[in-house]
Amino acid sequence: MNQASNSLLFFRVADIVFAVDYGYSDNPRNLLAPYKNFYMPDYKGDVDMYVRVAPNLVDAEPEGKEVGQFDTGGAIHGVFLLAEGGYKFQLRTVGGEVAAAVRSNTRFTEVFVTLTEKKAYQAYGLNNALMICFAYCAAYHGVVLMHASVVEREGRAYLFLGKSGTGKSTHTQLWIRHLRGSRLLNDDNPAVRFDEQRGAIVYGTPWSGKTPCYQNEQKPVGAFVRLEQWKENVIRREPVIAAFTDVLTSCSTMMWDKPSYDHIVGTCSQLVGSVPVYHLRNLPNKEAAELSFDTISKPI
């Protein structure tokens, strides 16, 4: 799709190009500060996703069939399947107020967004709209958006997986504190693709949870590690089925959308076939970081 125009802002994340066509009167850069490193001021080519943001494009009322909900840190977002195909999203704050209304086509190549009139929620609404729609557009290009904290050391990246509260950020910080040369690549939503020539590659993104880490970089993946809080530090390599489950359940998915889900399943199968997956039961201490590094950094 060619949407090139001087009025658009272009961004590239994990080699997926999207355009934000901002129709409000204020400066969109104020809402898109985390996207600075991904901005392409001179881009003139095609885009994978076109996003029009303007008043009165999408109303906030439910429409179509409610097919699911997203819980993002206590904020519950409604998802509706439209009669003509495509989706409508009500993106809500933790307090339950609608921050943005979103409408997309079936493959998320065209997206329309109307933000709340409350200025305090507009950056939140736009950021979540872009992140969610990117996740499902990218699925068709072999890219998955994962819930993980990523640390890079000696040219390779390691992704720590797990539910909220399992210590992903804590463990990466232990690496940074105790293993010289370690640094954070992303703390919540990295993008990962499988490349036939290069294998598994992880990318920094404009989405990094509560930690402002917006690195426009890519690194080969050394390992995936599922974390679990435990009374001692124990690590083991996961068997194939458990490894696949660990990776798939860490991806942003809409199980009710079979086409995108099938693409994500295929990408996860390729990732698990090329990268080892471990299960680390651990305490939040230096020894856990040393154990995980010593185990997962060794050649398989």
Helices and strands as residue ranges (DSSP letters): E 9-13, E 16-22, G 28-30, G 33-38, E 49-53, E 65-72, E 75-81, E 87-92, E 98-104, E 110-115, H 119-139, E 143-145, E 148-153, E 156-161, H 168-178, E 183-186, E 191-195, E 199-203, E 218-229, E 234-237, H 240-248, H 258-274, E 277-282, H 286-296
